[in-house]
């Protein structure tokens, strides 16, 4: 299907659905996973396991709004060289864990490096985790 409704383009400034497989979405989700891993005190790395919904909004730059799942891998975090692509997910069992995450990534193309990221993740076993990074503030993590 196409991203555009039959009645013409979506309202300017309103979010519209985009492909969950698009390069921009995959990059945003991977970046969010790296933020999650750098902030979490888990012994293992987490990686994206599913993208549930992706939207894009053009408002003083480009904003990506993505709902996705992030799951614990078998790669120990202390092994910093781990390539997330090569890390397999934990098999079902005690160590398997998945968070459901909501990501808002705001890019300002004419101000490179000024993007802001807000990531809220929750799991059944643990309360919400909120990570914010931006040019103005340090990343913070609330558990």
N, CA, C and O atoms as a GROMACS GRO file, in nm:
protein
  572
    1UNK      N    1   0.083  -0.119   0.000
    1UNK     CA    2   0.000   0.000   0.000
    1UNK      C    3   0.086   0.124   0.000
    1UNK      O    4   0.205   0.118   0.031
    2UNK      N    5   0.025   0.236  -0.035
    2UNK     CA    6   0.103   0.360  -0.038
    2UNK      C    7   0.078   0.436   0.091
    2UNK      O    8  -0.018   0.410   0.164
    3UNK      N    9   0.167   0.531   0.119
    3UNK     CA   10   0.158   0.609   0.242
    3UNK      C   11   0.058   0.724   0.230
    3UNK      O   12   0.026   0.790   0.328
    4UNK      N   13   0.009   0.747   0.108
    4UNK     CA   14  -0.075   0.864   0.085
    4UNK      C   15  -0.221   0.822   0.073
    4UNK      O   16  -0.253   0.723   0.008
    5UNK      N   17  -0.308   0.898   0.138
    5UNK     CA   18  -0.450   0.864   0.131
    5UNK      C   19  -0.505   0.903  -0.006
    5UNK      O   20  -0.440   0.974  -0.082
    6UNK      N   21  -0.626   0.854  -0.038
    6UNK     CA   22  -0.686   0.883  -0.168
    6UNK      C   23  -0.723   1.030  -0.181
    6UNK      O   24  -0.741   1.080  -0.293
    7UNK      N   25  -0.734   1.100  -0.069
    7UNK     CA   26  -0.778   1.239  -0.073
    7UNK      C   27  -0.659   1.333  -0.080
    7UNK      O   28  -0.669   1.449  -0.038
    8UNK      N   29  -0.546   1.286  -0.131
    8UNK     CA   30  -0.430   1.372  -0.142
    8UNK      C   31  -0.335   1.349  -0.026
    8UNK      O   32  -0.342   1.248   0.044
    9UNK      N   33  -0.245   1.445  -0.008
    9UNK     CA   34  -0.141   1.425   0.093
    9UNK      C   35  -0.197   1.444   0.234
    9UNK      O   36  -0.298   1.511   0.253
   10UNK      N   37  -0.129   1.383   0.333
   10UNK     CA   38  -0.173   1.406   0.470
   10UNK      C   39  -0.159   1.554   0.505
   10UNK      O   40  -0.086   1.627   0.438
   11UNK      N   41  -0.228   1.596   0.607
   11UNK     CA   42  -0.217   1.735   0.652
   11UNK      C   43  -0.071   1.767   0.680
   11UNK      O   44   0.000   1.685   0.738
   12UNK      N   45  -0.025   1.886   0.639
   12UNK     CA   46   0.113   1.920   0.669
   12UNK      C   47   0.134   1.925   0.819
   12UNK      O   48   0.050   1.976   0.893
   13UNK      N   49   0.246   1.871   0.863
   13UNK     CA   50   0.276   1.876   1.006
   13UNK      C   51   0.217   1.764   1.087
   13UNK      O   52   0.251   1.748   1.204
   14UNK      N   53   0.128   1.683   1.026
   14UNK     CA   54   0.074   1.572   1.105
   14UNK      C   55   0.154   1.446   1.074
   14UNK      O   56   0.200   1.428   0.961
   15UNK      N   57   0.171   1.358   1.174
   15UNK     CA   58   0.249   1.237   1.151
   15UNK      C   59   0.178   1.145   1.052
   15UNK      O   60   0.055   1.137   1.052
   16UNK      N   61   0.254   1.077   0.969
   16UNK     CA   62   0.194   0.979   0.878
   16UNK      C   63   0.277   0.852   0.881
   16UNK      O   64   0.398   0.855   0.908
   17UNK      N   65   0.213   0.740   0.854
   17UNK     CA   66   0.279   0.610   0.860
   17UNK      C   67   0.383   0.597   0.749
   17UNK      O   68   0.360   0.641   0.636
   18UNK      N   69   0.495   0.537   0.782
   18UNK     CA   70   0.597   0.506   0.681
   18UNK      C   71   0.635   0.360   0.696
   18UNK      O   72   0.597   0.294   0.793
   19UNK      N   73   0.711   0.310   0.601
   19UNK     CA   74   0.750   0.169   0.603
   19UNK      C   75   0.835   0.138   0.726
   19UNK      O   76   0.929   0.210   0.758
   20UNK      N   77   0.798   0.029   0.792
   20UNK     CA   78   0.874  -0.013   0.911
   20UNK      C   79   1.012  -0.062   0.872
   20UNK      O   80   1.102  -0.070   0.956
   21UNK      N   81   1.030  -0.094   0.743
   21UNK     CA   82   1.159  -0.147   0.697
   21UNK      C   83   1.248  -0.041   0.635
   21UNK      O   84   1.357  -0.072   0.586
   22UNK      N   85   1.204   0.085   0.636
   22UNK     CA   86   1.284   0.188   0.570
   22UNK      C   87   1.418   0.204   0.642
   22UNK      O   88   1.430   0.180   0.762
   23UNK      N   89   1.517   0.246   0.565
   23UNK     CA   90   1.652   0.262   0.620
   23UNK      C   91   1.652   0.360   0.736
   23UNK      O   92   1.721   0.339   0.836
   24UNK      N   93   1.575   0.468   0.723
   24UNK     CA   94   1.573   0.570   0.829
   24UNK      C   95   1.519   0.512   0.959
   24UNK      O   96   1.570   0.540   1.067
   25UNK      N   97   1.414   0.431   0.948
   25UNK     CA   98   1.354   0.370   1.067
   25UNK      C   99   1.451   0.270   1.129
   25UNK      O  100   1.470   0.269   1.251
   26UNK      N  101   1.512   0.186   1.046
   26UNK     CA  102   1.607   0.087   1.097
   26UNK      C  103   1.724   0.156   1.168
   26UNK      O  104   1.771   0.110   1.272
   27UNK      N  105   1.770   0.266   1.110
   27UNK     CA  106   1.882   0.340   1.169
   27UNK      C  107   1.840   0.402   1.302
   27UNK      O  108   1.916   0.400   1.399
   28UNK      N  109   1.719   0.458   1.306
   28UNK     CA  110   1.670   0.521   1.429
   28UNK      C  111   1.658   0.419   1.541
   28UNK      O  112   1.695   0.445   1.655
   29UNK      N  113   1.605   0.302   1.507
   29UNK     CA  114   1.583   0.197   1.606
   29UNK      C  115   1.718   0.141   1.656
   29UNK      O  116   1.734   0.111   1.775
   30UNK      N  117   1.813   0.128   1.564
   30UNK     CA  118   1.945   0.080   1.604
   30UNK      C  119   2.013   0.182   1.695
   30UNK      O  120   2.077   0.145   1.794
   31UNK      N  121   2.000   0.309   1.660
   31UNK     CA  122   2.057   0.415   1.745
   31UNK      C  123   1.994   0.413   1.884
   31UNK      O  124   2.063   0.432   1.984
   32UNK      N  125   1.863   0.390   1.889
   32UNK     CA  126   1.794   0.382   2.017
   32UNK      C  127   1.844   0.263   2.098
   32UNK      O  128   1.859   0.272   2.220
   33UNK      N  129   1.870   0.151   2.031
   33UNK     CA  130   1.922   0.033   2.100
   33UNK      C  131   2.059   0.062   2.160
   33UNK      O  132   2.089   0.019   2.272
   34UNK      N  133   2.143   0.136   2.088
   34UNK     CA  134   2.275   0.172   2.141
   34UNK      C  135   2.260   0.262   2.263
   34UNK      O  136   2.332   0.247   2.362
   35UNK      N  137   2.165   0.358   2.257
   35UNK     CA  138   2.140   0.443   2.374
   35UNK      C  139   2.093   0.359   2.492
   35UNK      O  140   2.137   0.378   2.605
   36UNK      N  141   2.002   0.266   2.464
   36UNK     CA  142   1.949   0.178   2.568
   36UNK      C  143   2.064   0.099   2.632
   36UNK      O  144   2.075   0.092   2.754
   37UNK      N  145   2.148   0.041   2.548
   37UNK     CA  146   2.258  -0.041   2.599
   37UNK      C  147   2.358   0.040   2.680
   37UNK      O  148   2.412  -0.007   2.780
   38UNK      N  149   2.382   0.165   2.637
   38UNK     CA  150   2.482   0.244   2.710
   38UNK      C  151   2.427   0.289   2.845
   38UNK      O  152   2.504   0.320   2.936
   39UNK      N  153   2.295   0.293   2.858
   39UNK     CA  154   2.235   0.338   2.984
   39UNK      C  155   2.192   0.225   3.076
   39UNK      O  156   2.182   0.245   3.197
   40UNK      N  157   2.168   0.108   3.022
   40UNK     CA  158   2.115   0.000   3.106
   40UNK      C  159   2.228  -0.063   3.186
   40UNK      O  160   2.344  -0.061   3.145
   41UNK      N  161   2.192  -0.120   3.301
   41UNK     CA  162   2.293  -0.188   3.381
   41UNK      C  163   2.280  -0.339   3.365
   41UNK      O  164   2.323  -0.416   3.452
   42UNK      N  165   2.221  -0.380   3.254
   42UNK     CA  166   2.205  -0.523   3.226
   42UNK      C  167   2.340  -0.584   3.187
   42UNK      O  168   2.427  -0.514   3.134
   43UNK      N  169   2.356  -0.712   3.214
   43UNK     CA  170   2.483  -0.780   3.181
   43UNK      C  171   2.492  -0.812   3.031
   43UNK      O  172   2.601  -0.839   2.980
   44UNK      N  173   2.377  -0.807   2.962
   44UNK     CA  174   2.374  -0.843   2.819
   44UNK      C  175   2.331  -0.724   2.735
   44UNK      O  176   2.264  -0.633   2.782
   45UNK      N  177   2.372  -0.728   2.609
   45UNK     CA  178   2.327  -0.627   2.514
   45UNK      C  179   2.184  -0.659   2.468
   45UNK      O  180   2.144  -0.775   2.462
   46UNK      N  181   2.109  -0.555   2.436
   46UNK     CA  182   1.976  -0.570   2.379
   46UNK      C  183   1.981  -0.525   2.234
   46UNK      O  184   2.062  -0.440   2.197
   47UNK      N  185   1.894  -0.584   2.152
   47UNK     CA  186   1.887  -0.540   2.013
   47UNK      C  187   1.741  -0.535   1.970
   47UNK      O  188   1.657  -0.604   2.028
   48UNK      N  189   1.709  -0.455   1.868
   48UNK     CA  190   1.571  -0.448   1.820
   48UNK      C  191   1.525  -0.584   1.770
   48UNK      O  192   1.598  -0.652   1.698
   49UNK      N  193   1.404  -0.624   1.808
   49UNK     CA  194   1.354  -0.754   1.765
   49UNK      C  195   1.229  -0.741   1.677
   49UNK      O  196   1.195  -0.834   1.605
   50UNK      N  197   1.162  -0.627   1.683
   50UNK     CA  198   1.044  -0.606   1.597
   50UNK      C  199   1.011  -0.458   1.594
   50UNK      O  200   1.019  -0.389   1.696
   51UNK      N  201   0.975  -0.408   1.476
   51UNK     CA  202   0.922  -0.272   1.465
   51UNK      C  203   0.771  -0.285   1.449
   51UNK      O  204   0.723  -0.352   1.356
   52UNK      N  205   0.696  -0.223   1.539
   52UNK     CA  206   0.550  -0.239   1.540
   52UNK      C  207   0.481  -0.131   1.458
   52UNK      O  208   0.382  -0.158   1.390
   53UNK      N  209   0.533  -0.009   1.464
   53UNK     CA  210   0.472   0.102   1.391
   53UNK      C  211   0.574   0.212   1.372
   53UNK      O  212   0.654   0.240   1.462
   54UNK      N  213   0.574   0.274   1.257
   54UNK     CA  214   0.667   0.383   1.230
   54UNK      C  215   0.593   0.498   1.165
   54UNK      O  216   0.514   0.479   1.073
   55UNK      N  217   0.620   0.618   1.214
   55UNK     CA  218   0.560   0.738   1.156
   55UNK      C  219   0.667   0.844   1.137
   55UNK      O  220   0.772   0.843   1.202
   56UNK      N  221   0.636   0.935   1.046
   56UNK     CA  222   0.727   1.045   1.020
   56UNK      C  223   0.646   1.173   1.024
   56UNK      O  224   0.531   1.176   0.980
   57UNK      N  225   0.704   1.277   1.076
   57UNK     CA  226   0.636   1.405   1.086
   57UNK      C  227   0.736   1.512   1.044
   57UNK      O  228   0.850   1.512   1.088
   58UNK      N  229   0.692   1.604   0.959
   58UNK     CA  230   0.780   1.712   0.918
   58UNK      C  231   0.738   1.836   0.995
   58UNK      O  232   0.634   1.895   0.968
   59UNK      N  233   0.822   1.875   1.091
   59UNK     CA  234   0.790   1.991   1.174
   59UNK      C  235   0.923   2.051   1.221
   59UNK      O  236   0.988   1.996   1.309
   60UNK      N  237   0.962   2.165   1.160
   60UNK     CA  238   1.093   2.227   1.188
   60UNK      C  239   1.203   2.121   1.190
   60UNK      O  240   1.282   2.114   1.283
   61UNK      N  241   1.206   2.041   1.087
   61UNK     CA  242   1.297   1.927   1.081
   61UNK      C  243   1.214   1.802   1.058
   61UNK      O  244   1.100   1.811   1.012
   62UNK      N  245   1.269   1.689   1.088
   62UNK     CA  246   1.198   1.562   1.066
   62UNK      C  247   1.192   1.487   1.197
   62UNK      O  248   1.293   1.470   1.265
   63UNK      N  249   1.073   1.442   1.231
   63UNK     CA  250   1.055   1.367   1.354
   63UNK      C  251   1.010   1.227   1.319
   63UNK      O  252   0.915   1.208   1.242
   64UNK      N  253   1.078   1.129   1.375
   64UNK     CA  254   1.039   0.989   1.358
   64UNK      C  255   0.977   0.942   1.489
   64UNK      O  256   1.033   0.964   1.596
   65UNK      N  257   0.863   0.877   1.478
   65UNK     CA  258   0.793   0.823   1.594
   65UNK      C  259   0.779   0.674   1.570
   65UNK      O  260   0.710   0.632   1.477
   66UNK      N  261   0.845   0.594   1.652
   66UNK     CA  262   0.853   0.451   1.625
   66UNK      C  263   0.820   0.371   1.750
   66UNK      O  264   0.873   0.398   1.858
   67UNK      N  265   0.731   0.274   1.735
   67UNK     CA  266   0.705   0.177   1.842
   67UNK      C  267   0.773   0.047   1.802
   67UNK      O  268   0.752  -0.004   1.692
   68UNK      N  269   0.855  -0.006   1.891
   68UNK     CA  270   0.929  -0.127   1.856
   68UNK      C  271   0.959  -0.208   1.981
   68UNK      O  272   0.936  -0.164   2.094
   69UNK      N  273   1.009  -0.328   1.959
   69UNK     CA  274   1.048  -0.415   2.069
   69UNK      C  275   1.198  -0.433   2.068
   69UNK      O  276   1.261  -0.438   1.962
   70UNK      N  277   1.254  -0.442   2.187
   70UNK     CA  278   1.398  -0.462   2.202
   70UNK      C  279   1.416  -0.581   2.296
   70UNK      O  280   1.352  -0.587   2.402
   71UNK      N  281   1.501  -0.674   2.259
   71UNK     CA  282   1.512  -0.799   2.334
   71UNK      C  283   1.656  -0.827   2.374
   71UNK      O  284   1.751  -0.785   2.306
   72UNK      N  285   1.671  -0.899   2.483
   72UNK     CA  286   1.804  -0.933   2.535
   72UNK      C  287   1.871  -1.035   2.444
   72UNK      O  288   1.810  -1.134   2.402
   73UNK      N  289   1.999  -1.009   2.414
   73UNK     CA  290   2.076  -1.102   2.330
   73UNK      C  291   2.165  -1.190   2.420
   73UNK      O  292   2.166  -1.177   2.542
   74UNK      N  293   2.237  -1.279   2.355
   74UNK     CA  294   2.331  -1.366   2.428
   74UNK      C  295   2.469  -1.299   2.440
   74UNK      O  296   2.559  -1.356   2.501
   75UNK      N  297   2.486  -1.180   2.383
   75UNK     CA  298   2.616  -1.113   2.386
   75UNK      C  299   2.636  -1.039   2.518
   75UNK      O  300   2.557  -0.951   2.552
   76UNK      N  301   2.741  -1.074   2.592
   76UNK     CA  302   2.767  -1.003   2.717
   76UNK      C  303   2.806  -0.859   2.687
   76UNK      O  304   2.877  -0.831   2.590
   77UNK      N  305   2.759  -0.768   2.772
   77UNK     CA  306   2.786  -0.627   2.747
   77UNK      C  307   2.934  -0.594   2.760
   77UNK      O  308   2.983  -0.504   2.692
   78UNK      N  309   3.005  -0.665   2.845
   78UNK     CA  310   3.147  -0.632   2.867
   78UNK      C  311   3.228  -0.653   2.740
   78UNK      O  312   3.338  -0.597   2.726
   79UNK      N  313   3.175  -0.733   2.647
   79UNK     CA  314   3.243  -0.754   2.520
   79UNK      C  315   3.205  -0.640   2.426
   79UNK      O  316   3.116  -0.654   2.343
   80UNK      N  317   3.273  -0.528   2.440
   80UNK     CA  318   3.234  -0.404   2.373
   80UNK      C  319   3.235  -0.414   2.221
   80UNK      O  320   3.169  -0.336   2.152
   81UNK      N  321   3.311  -0.511   2.170
   81UNK     CA  322   3.326  -0.520   2.024
   81UNK      C  323   3.208  -0.588   1.958
   81UNK      O  324   3.202  -0.599   1.835
   82UNK      N  325   3.113  -0.635   2.038
   82UNK     CA  326   3.001  -0.710   1.981
   82UNK      C  327   2.928  -0.630   1.873
   82UNK      O  328   2.890  -0.515   1.895
   83UNK      N  329   2.910  -0.691   1.760
   83UNK     CA  330   2.830  -0.633   1.653
   83UNK      C  331   2.687  -0.682   1.675
   83UNK      O  332   2.660  -0.802   1.670
   84UNK      N  333   2.596  -0.588   1.700
   84UNK     CA  334   2.458  -0.627   1.733
   84UNK      C  335   2.397  -0.718   1.627
   84UNK      O  336   2.316  -0.805   1.659
   85UNK      N  337   2.435  -0.697   1.502
   85UNK     CA  338   2.380  -0.781   1.394
   85UNK      C  339   2.412  -0.928   1.417
   85UNK      O  340   2.335  -1.017   1.381
   86UNK      N  341   2.528  -0.952   1.478
   86UNK     CA  342   2.572  -1.090   1.497
   86UNK      C  343   2.525  -1.150   1.628
   86UNK      O  344   2.543  -1.269   1.653
   87UNK      N  345   2.465  -1.067   1.714
   87UNK     CA  346   2.420  -1.116   1.845
   87UNK      C  347   2.284  -1.184   1.830
   87UNK      O  348   2.187  -1.124   1.785
   88UNK      N  349   2.279  -1.311   1.869
   88UNK     CA  350   2.151  -1.381   1.864
   88UNK      C  351   2.068  -1.343   1.987
   88UNK      O  352   2.122  -1.308   2.092
   89UNK      N  353   1.936  -1.351   1.972
   89UNK     CA  354   1.848  -1.325   2.086
   89UNK      C  355   1.857  -1.441   2.185
   89UNK      O  356   1.887  -1.554   2.148
   90UNK      N  357   1.832  -1.410   2.312
   90UNK     CA  358   1.827  -1.515   2.413
   90UNK      C  359   1.718  -1.615   2.374
   90UNK      O  360   1.611  -1.574   2.328
   91UNK      N  361   1.743  -1.745   2.391
   91UNK     CA  362   1.636  -1.843   2.367
   91UNK      C  363   1.528  -1.827   2.474
   91UNK      O  364   1.556  -1.773   2.582
   92UNK      N  365   1.406  -1.873   2.446
   92UNK     CA  366   1.300  -1.864   2.547
   92UNK      C  367   1.347  -1.926   2.678
   92UNK      O  368   1.412  -2.031   2.678
   93UNK      N  369   1.314  -1.861   2.788
   93UNK     CA  370   1.358  -1.912   2.918
   93UNK      C  371   1.381  -1.797   3.014
   93UNK      O  372   1.333  -1.686   2.993
   94UNK      N  373   1.455  -1.827   3.118
   94UNK     CA  374   1.469  -1.732   3.228
   94UNK      C  375   1.536  -1.602   3.186
   94UNK      O  376   1.503  -1.495   3.237
   95UNK      N  377   1.630  -1.611   3.093
   95UNK     CA  378   1.706  -1.491   3.055
   95UNK      C  379   1.640  -1.410   2.943
   95UNK      O  380   1.682  -1.298   2.914
   96UNK      N  381   1.540  -1.468   2.881
   96UNK     CA  382   1.474  -1.395   2.772
   96UNK      C  383   1.400  -1.275   2.830
   96UNK      O  384   1.327  -1.288   2.929
   97UNK      N  385   1.418  -1.159   2.771
   97UNK     CA  386   1.344  -1.042   2.815
   97UNK      C  387   1.323  -0.948   2.698
   97UNK      O  388   1.413  -0.926   2.617
   98UNK      N  389   1.203  -0.894   2.689
   98UNK     CA  390   1.171  -0.801   2.582
   98UNK      C  391   1.108  -0.676   2.643
   98UNK      O  392   1.020  -0.684   2.728
   99UNK      N  393   1.154  -0.562   2.597
   99UNK     CA  394   1.092  -0.435   2.632
   99UNK      C  395   1.012  -0.386   2.512
   99UNK      O  396   1.050  -0.410   2.397
  100UNK      N  397   0.903  -0.320   2.540
  100UNK     CA  398   0.831  -0.250   2.433
  100UNK      C  399   0.868  -0.102   2.444
  100UNK      O  400   0.854  -0.042   2.551
  101UNK      N  401   0.913  -0.045   2.336
  101UNK     CA  402   0.969   0.090   2.340
  101UNK      C  403   0.893   0.185   2.248
  101UNK      O  404   0.841   0.147   2.144
  102UNK      N  405   0.890   0.311   2.292
  102UNK     CA  406   0.835   0.420   2.211
  102UNK      C  407   0.948   0.520   2.191
  102UNK      O  408   1.003   0.574   2.287
  103UNK      N  409   0.982   0.543   2.066
  103UNK     CA  410   1.095   0.630   2.033
  103UNK      C  411   1.044   0.754   1.959
  103UNK      O  412   0.963   0.744   1.867
  104UNK      N  413   1.094   0.869   2.001
  104UNK     CA  414   1.073   0.991   1.923
  104UNK      C  415   1.210   1.050   1.895
  104UNK      O  416   1.283   1.088   1.987
  105UNK      N  417   1.243   1.057   1.768
  105UNK     CA  418   1.373   1.108   1.726
  105UNK      C  419   1.350   1.228   1.638
  105UNK      O  420   1.280   1.220   1.537
  106UNK      N  421   1.408   1.341   1.676
  106UNK     CA  422   1.386   1.466   1.603
  106UNK      C  423   1.516   1.510   1.541
  106UNK      O  424   1.613   1.538   1.612
  107UNK      N  425   1.520   1.515   1.408
  107UNK     CA  426   1.640   1.552   1.334
  107UNK      C  427   1.621   1.689   1.272
  107UNK      O  428   1.516   1.719   1.215
  108UNK      N  429   1.723   1.772   1.284
  108UNK     CA  430   1.718   1.904   1.221
  108UNK      C  431   1.830   1.906   1.117
  108UNK      O  432   1.946   1.931   1.150
  109UNK      N  433   1.794   1.881   0.989
  109UNK     CA  434   1.896   1.861   0.886
  109UNK      C  435   1.994   1.977   0.874
  109UNK      O  436   2.112   1.956   0.844
  110UNK      N  437   1.946   2.101   0.895
  110UNK     CA  438   2.036   2.214   0.877
  110UNK      C  439   2.118   2.242   1.004
  110UNK      O  440   2.198   2.336   1.007
  111UNK      N  441   2.098   2.161   1.108
  111UNK     CA  442   2.182   2.172   1.229
  111UNK      C  443   2.231   2.032   1.265
  111UNK      O  444   2.180   1.972   1.359
  112UNK      N  445   2.328   1.980   1.192
  112UNK     CA  446   2.374   1.843   1.218
  112UNK      C  447   2.421   1.829   1.362
  112UNK      O  448   2.481   1.921   1.419
  113UNK      N  449   2.393   1.713   1.420
  113UNK     CA  450   2.436   1.689   1.557
  113UNK      C  451   2.342   1.747   1.660
  113UNK      O  452   2.368   1.737   1.780
  114UNK      N  453   2.232   1.809   1.616
  114UNK     CA  454   2.140   1.870   1.711
  114UNK      C  455   2.014   1.786   1.729
  114UNK      O  456   1.909   1.838   1.770
  115UNK      N  457   2.023   1.656   1.699
  115UNK     CA  458   1.902   1.575   1.712
  115UNK      C  459   1.872   1.546   1.859
  115UNK      O  460   1.962   1.539   1.942
  116UNK      N  461   1.746   1.530   1.888
  116UNK     CA  462   1.707   1.490   2.023
  116UNK      C  463   1.637   1.356   2.014
  116UNK      O  464   1.571   1.324   1.915
  117UNK      N  465   1.652   1.278   2.118
  117UNK     CA  466   1.596   1.144   2.121
  117UNK      C  467   1.523   1.126   2.253
  117UNK      O  468   1.575   1.161   2.359
  118UNK      N  469   1.404   1.072   2.245
  118UNK     CA  470   1.334   1.035   2.367
  118UNK      C  471   1.288   0.891   2.349
  118UNK      O  472   1.223   0.857   2.250
  119UNK      N  473   1.323   0.809   2.444
  119UNK     CA  474   1.297   0.666   2.435
  119UNK      C  475   1.235   0.620   2.565
  119UNK      O  476   1.294   0.637   2.672
  120UNK      N  477   1.116   0.563   2.557
  120UNK     CA  478   1.050   0.510   2.676
  120UNK      C  479   1.027   0.361   2.653
  120UNK      O  480   0.960   0.322   2.557
  121UNK      N  481   1.083   0.279   2.741
  121UNK     CA  482   1.072   0.134   2.726
  121UNK      C  483   1.009   0.074   2.851
  121UNK      O  484   1.039   0.116   2.963
  122UNK      N  485   0.922  -0.025   2.833
  122UNK     CA  486   0.864  -0.096   2.947
  122UNK      C  487   0.867  -0.245   2.921
  122UNK      O  488   0.861  -0.290   2.807
  123UNK      N  489   0.876  -0.320   3.030
  123UNK     CA  490   0.866  -0.465   3.019
  123UNK      C  491   0.774  -0.515   3.129
  123UNK      O  492   0.740  -0.441   3.221
  124UNK      N  493   0.734  -0.642   3.117
  124UNK     CA  494   0.647  -0.699   3.220
  124UNK      C  495   0.722  -0.714   3.351
  124UNK      O  496   0.664  -0.697   3.459
  125UNK      N  497   0.852  -0.745   3.342
  125UNK     CA  498   0.928  -0.774   3.463
  125UNK      C  499   0.978  -0.648   3.532
  125UNK      O  500   1.017  -0.654   3.649
  126UNK      N  501   0.979  -0.537   3.463
  126UNK     CA  502   1.046  -0.418   3.516
  126UNK      C  503   0.963  -0.296   3.483
  126UNK      O  504   0.886  -0.295   3.387
  127UNK      N  505   0.978  -0.192   3.564
  127UNK     CA  506   0.905  -0.068   3.539
  127UNK      C  507   0.958   0.004   3.417
  127UNK      O  508   1.046  -0.047   3.348
  128UNK      N  509   0.903   0.123   3.390
  128UNK     CA  510   0.943   0.196   3.271
  128UNK      C  511   1.088   0.246   3.278
  128UNK      O  512   1.138   0.278   3.386
  129UNK      N  513   1.150   0.252   3.165
  129UNK     CA  514   1.285   0.308   3.151
  129UNK      C  515   1.272   0.424   3.052
  129UNK      O  516   1.224   0.405   2.941
  130UNK      N  517   1.316   0.542   3.093
  130UNK     CA  518   1.309   0.658   3.004
  130UNK      C  519   1.451   0.708   2.977
  130UNK      O  520   1.527   0.731   3.070
  131UNK      N  521   1.484   0.723   2.852
  131UNK     CA  522   1.615   0.774   2.814
  131UNK      C  523   1.593   0.896   2.725
  131UNK      O  524   1.517   0.891   2.629
  132UNK      N  525   1.660   1.006   2.759
  132UNK     CA  526   1.652   1.124   2.674
  132UNK      C  527   1.793   1.168   2.642
  132UNK      O  528   1.878   1.178   2.731
  133UNK      N  529   1.819   1.195   2.517
  133UNK     CA  530   1.947   1.255   2.482
  133UNK      C  531   1.916   1.373   2.393
  133UNK      O  532   1.819   1.372   2.318
  134UNK      N  533   1.999   1.471   2.401
  134UNK     CA  534   1.980   1.586   2.315
  134UNK      C  535   2.103   1.672   2.322
  134UNK      O  536   2.196   1.645   2.399
  135UNK      N  537   2.104   1.776   2.241
  135UNK     CA  538   2.221   1.860   2.239
  135UNK      C  539   2.232   1.937   2.370
  135UNK      O  540   2.342   1.978   2.409
  136UNK      N  541   2.119   1.958   2.437
  136UNK     CA  542   2.121   2.045   2.554
  136UNK      C  543   2.139   1.970   2.685
  136UNK      O  544   2.190   2.026   2.782
  137UNK      N  545   2.100   1.844   2.689
  137UNK     CA  546   2.109   1.773   2.816
  137UNK      C  547   2.185   1.643   2.800
  137UNK      O  548   2.195   1.588   2.690
  138UNK      N  549   2.238   1.595   2.910
  138UNK     CA  550   2.302   1.464   2.909
  138UNK      C  551   2.195   1.358   2.907
  138UNK      O  552   2.081   1.383   2.946
  139UNK      N  553   2.230   1.238   2.861
  139UNK     CA  554   2.133   1.128   2.866
  139UNK      C  555   2.094   1.101   3.011
  139UNK      O  556   2.178   1.102   3.100
  140UNK      N  557   1.968   1.076   3.034
  140UNK     CA  558   1.923   1.041   3.168
  140UNK      C  559   1.845   0.912   3.160
  140UNK      O  560   1.785   0.879   3.058
  141UNK      N  561   1.846   0.840   3.269
  141UNK     CA  562   1.777   0.712   3.274
  141UNK      C  563   1.697   0.707   3.402
  141UNK      O  564   1.753   0.721   3.511
  142UNK      N  565   1.567   0.686   3.391
  142UNK     CA  566   1.484   0.668   3.510
  142UNK      C  567   1.432   0.526   3.508
  142UNK      O  568   1.376   0.482   3.408
  143UNK      N  569   1.449   0.456   3.616
  143UNK     CA  570   1.396   0.319   3.623
  143UNK      C  571   1.295   0.316   3.735
  143UNK      O  572   1.235   0.211   3.761
   0.00000   0.00000   0.00000
